[in-house]
Amino acid sequence: MTLKADTSISRPARCARALLALLGALLLADALVLMRMGHFNVGVVLPAMLGAGAFGLSWKWRSVQHWRASRPLNQRLWSLGWVVLALWLISLNRTGFRGGSTPERIES
């Protein structure tokens, strides 16, 4: 059995999918290392889920595109998901997330 490259996908789209897969793999690997060290909290589990989702999306991109195009509701749900993700990322900065706790923040 010989696998053939899918030539119908443009080069920028292939690069975007590869970057998405790389980002997903990095997030997932980082979270798995932290979980192996015994850290189980939202700051570890959520990036693991985002990494698994990004990796899965890069793998099944064509299927997701067909699902989005099948009904207008699916397109709205997809857009809503991206808006929620963007708002969550913005909220990380707005709530004072700076990559860790400092002694000054703990004492006050």
Salt bridges, closest charged atoms under 4 A:
ASP6 OD2 - ARG62 NH2 2.57
